[in-house]
Amino acid sequence: MRVSDFDYELPERLIAQEPAARRDSSKLLVLDRASGALNDRVFAELPAFLKPGDLLVVNNTRVFPARLIGRRLRTTPRGDTVLGGQVEVFLVNRLEPLVWETLVKPGRSLLPGARIEFARGKLTAEVMKWMEFGRRIVRFDAAGDFDEITDRIGRTPLPPYIKRDQEDRLDADRYQTVFARDRGAVAAPTAGLHFTPALLDRLRAVGVQITEITLHVGYGTFQPVRVEQVEEHRVEPEAYSISEAAAAIVNRALAESRRVIAVGTTTTRALESAAKQGLGVGGRELVRDQDATSQPPTPNPQPPTPNPQHLTPNPQPLTTDLFIYPGFKFKVISGLVTNFHLPRSSLLMLVSAFAGRERMLDAYRHAVKHDYRFYSYGDAMLIL
């Protein structure tokens, strides 16, 4: 399967640079997998498309301010330490308590041994090693708790396609879901950005059940697919966890043949990883008797036989590098809320696996024609 099979034309003007005026005022494109029918709505109308007994699963990861702005430390010929030019360090992956895989700007001039100061010396860093794709291993020295310092001095880690001359304080609030709790993501689970507390209450009022899991979104979500054949691509590992309470709720929904609707590709990967890996305390995995495949379902399918098997909770984080593309057999989800993704991206391949590639590309062409907004701050889709 070729990566070019997941390309589409997107005018730059449709790449959202700002969030919608209200979270739930974004457009919502509803796609029926069985018929391919498309319905243009507003996200606040989501309750009209769900029904009593549906289970909505959200990702409660919390974005931390991973962009650190500092100054390079230089040593003069006389041995004095002076401040040099501005440096940005983007925290990508914690390797040890004070050792991180990072992206740095300007990268070429920061050789191993280069030192950086942040917040008047409350935090310093030394470049230890160069890695591929412009990454650097950096060791920090903190005058206090590292996470508390970075929470105070760091900036919101917006995706590279959102252009900002200066930090917009609105981003600190709007690039975070209303159910964000567990600190650890360097990117927001963007399908969740459309929900408000009032909308969640309305969903509960119509009988929709809501539960939370955690997958800490890594920088790899922005990485391009650099191969020509889809099957050769690899997804960077990300940490996820599913509590005992959440596992019990998902298990019961599956046993009762109720719809499990994932909010976002991150939630999808966590749930399907749990089913595929079969890891955790107790060792039994979450599966369904009737798999959802990459092909759209037949109209009015017969309800599956209740499944006695269970998702085992894994309150301690596991990691997943699950790459979902057409041909993948879904064992958990039967619906998906998602944003519009980049051309040729692994996320577009995931939603194409769920809805069918042609159906998905038709929906994207429809979205472009009707001026939907794309990517992190863009509009949403509901696929049922």
N, C-alpha and C positions, 0 to 999 in steps of 0.2 A: 504494500500500500504506500502510495507516494504522499509526502508532506504537501506537495503542491495541490493535491486533491482537496485540501482544506483552506484554500485561498479564496478571497473575495475582495471586491473593490469597496473601499471605505473612504469617503471624503474626509479630509482632516477636520473640517468644520464640525463633524459629528462626534469628535472625541471630547467628551465632557471635561471641562476645566474647573467647573464649580459644581457643588451639590445642588440638587433641586431646592426650591424655596422652602418646601416642607418635605420631610423624608418620604411620606406616603403619597406625595403629589407626582411622583415619577410615573411615566407611562408604564403599562404592563401589557406585554404581548402574550396572549394565551394560545398555546399550541396543543391541539388534540392529536396525539400520536396515532390514533387509529385512522382518522380521516384526513389528517393534514390541515384541517381547518384552522384559520387564524382569526383571532378576535382582539381588536384594539381596545384596551381599557386603561384604567388608572389604578395604581397599586392599592389605593385605599379600598378598591372594590374586591380585593382578594377574598374576603369571606364569602362572596357570592359563588365562588368556584370550588369551595371546600364543603365538606358535609360532616354531620355529627359522626364521631368515631375516627375521623382522620387523625393521624399523628404527625405533627410538624416537629422536625428535629433541627435545632439551631446549633451553631458553633459559638461558644461563649468565650473564645480566646480574646485577650485584650492586647491591642497594639501598644508597644512601649516606644518611647522616643529614641529611636536607634541612630539618628543623625547627630553626631557630635562635631561641633565647630571649635577648632583650636588654633594655636599658632605653633609653628615649627621652632624648636630650640636649637640654636646654633652656638658653637664654641669659637670665639675669636682667637687670632694668633697668640694673644696674650693669656689665653685660658679662661676668659670671662664667658659666661653663658648669657646670650641675648635672644630676644624674640625675633623670629623671622616672619615669613609670609603666612597667610591663612591656610589652614588645612581642614578638610572634611573627612571624618572617619565614619563609615556606615557599618554598624554592627550587624553581621550576617549570621554567625553561628558561634555559640559559646562552646569552647573546647575544654576549658578548665575554668575555675572560678574567676580568674583574671586574665585568661588567654582567649582571644576571639579570632575567628576568621572574619576579615573585614574587606570592604572596598574603601580605597583612599583616593582623595583628589588634592593636589596633583600627584598621580601615582608614580610617574617615571622618575621624579626627583627624590622620592622617598626610598632610598636604598636600605637594606638591612642595617640596623644600627641607628637610623634616624629617630629622633625623639620629638615628641609633641606635648604641648601643655594645654590644658583646658581649665577654664574657670579659675584663673589666677593661681594655678598650682594645686587645686583640690584634686585634680586628676592628671596624671601624666601617662604617656604611652611610649613604647619603643617598638619599631618595626623589627620583627624577628626573621621573617622569611617571605619570599615571593612565591606566589602560587599561579596556576594557570587562570586565564580569563580575568586578569587584572586583580586578583585577590591577594591579600596580604595577611600573614599571621602577626598579630599585635599583642604584646603583653602590657597590661595596665598596672599602675600603682595608684591606689586610691587612699585619700585621707579620710577614711570613713567607709560606710557601706556603699559598694559600687552601684547597686541598683538604685539606691536612694539618690546618689549623686547624678546618675544618668537621667533619672526621672525629672530631676530639677533643671538640668542644663541642656538636655537633649531636645531635638526637634522632631516633629512628626515625619515619619519616613514615607513620603508620598511616592507613588510610582513614577518612573522616568518620563511618562507621556503627559503628566500633569506639570505644566510649566509655571514656576513661581519665581519672580525676581527676589521677593522677600517672603519670609514665613507669614502665612495668614493664620491668625489665631483661631479662626473659624474651623480650620482643619483639625485642630486638637480635639474638638467635639464631634464634628461631622464625619471624620475618618475613623469612627469608632461606633460599634453597634450599641443599641440601648441595653443589650443583655451582656455586654463585655464584662468579664469578671477575672479570668485567669490570665495574668500577665505572661507574655511570651512570644507574641507575633511581631514580625517586622512588616506585615501587610495585613490589611483588614480583610475579613471574609465578606466581600462586598455585597453579596446578595442580601445579607442581613442588614445593610445600611438603610433599607427602605422601611423597616418596621419602627413603629412608635409604641409607647406603652398603651395608648388608647386603642390602637389597631390590635395589639395582642389581646387586650381585654375583649374586644368585639369577636375575635376568633374563638376565644374560650366560651363566650356567651352563646355561640351557635353550635357548641359541642366539639370543637376541635381541641385535641389534647396537644400540649407543647412540652417538650423536654430538651435538655441541653447536653451536648457532649463537647469535647475540646480537641481541636487540632491547631497547633501553633503554625501559622502560615509563615513559610520561609521565603527568602529572597528568590529562591528558585522558581517561584510562581511567575516572575518577570523574565526569566531566562528564555531566549529564543530556542527553537528546535533547530539544531545545527546540522542535522543529518538529512539525507534525501528520502530515506525509507523510514516510515513511521515506526516499524518494529525495532529499529536500531536506537531509538531515543531512550534516554534514561532520565527518570525524575529524581530530584534530590530528596533524600530522606527528611521527613518531618515528624515531630513528636505528636502523639495523640493519646487520649485517655477517655474511657467510658466508665462512669460511676456505676455502682451497684444499682442505684435507683433508676438511672437511665436505661441500663441493660434490662431491668425487669419490665419497664414500660414498653420498650421496643419488642421484647419477647412476647408480651401479651398481645400487642397489636398484630404481630405476625401470626400468632396462634389463632387469633380471632379473624384472620383474613381481612384486617383493616388496612387502609392505605398508609404507607409510611412515606412522607414527603420531606425530602431533604432540602434545607435552605442552604444552597451553595454547593459548589464542587468540593469544597473542603470537607463539609459534612458528609457528602457522598463518599469521598475517599476513606474517611474514618470508618463509616459503617461497613462499607464493602471490604475494607482491609480486615476488620474484625471477623467478618464472615469467612474471608479467604484464608487468613492466618490461623484461625482457631486457637489464638493464644490467650493467656490470662489465667487467673486463679480458677482452678476447676477444669479447664481445658476443653470445654465443649464450645463449638462455634455456632454462630447465627446463620441459618440457611433457610431457604424456602423450598417447598416441594415443587412449586411452579416458578421457574426462573423467568425474569424479564430479560429479553435478549436485545441485541442491537436493532432488531426489526420491530417496526410498530406493531402493537398487539392487534389481534382481530377484533372487529366490533363485538360488543357485548360478550366478552370472554366469560367462561364459567368460573366462578370463584374457586380459588385453590383450596385443597384440603388443608385443614389446620395442621400446623407443623409442631410436633412436640419438642423439637430441639431448641436450644437456647443460646443467646449471646452471653458469653461469660464476661463479667465486668473486669476491667483492667484499670483500677484507680491509679496504679503507678504507670507513668507514661511508657508507651511502646513507640517504635518508629515505623513509618511506612514509606516505601518508595513505589507504591502501587501506581502503575501507569494504565489508565483506562482509555481504550480506543476501540473503534468498531470491531465487533466480534466478541467483546467482553460480555459475560453472562452475569447480569445483576441478580444478587440474591436477597437484597434487602429493600431497596427503594422502589416505589411505584409512582413517584411524582417528584418533580424538581423545580425549585425556584432558583433562578440564576440570572446573572447579568449577561451582557453581550461581550464576547471575548475577542482577542486579537486574531487576525488571520494567521493561519499556519501554526497556531499555538496548541499546546497539549490540552488546555482547557476546552478549546473548541472541539478537539477530538473526543474529549469525555462526553460533552453534551450530544455530539453526533452519535456516539455509541449508544446513548439512551434513546434518542429520538429518531435515529436514522440520518445518514449524512445528507441525502438529497432533501429530506424534510427540513433539516436544520439550515442548509444553505438557502433554501427557498424562504425560510423565515427571516434570515439575515437580509436577503435582498428586499423583502417586504419592509423590514425595519429601516433600511437605508432610504428606500423610496418615501417612507412616511416620517422621515426626520427623527427617528429615535436617537437618543444619546447613548454613546458607547463607552465601555470600559468601567473603571472603578466608580466614578461619580455618575455613571450613566443610568439608563432605564433598565427594566427587568423583564424576564420571561417567566411564565408558569407553564411547565410541560407536564401534561397529564395523559 
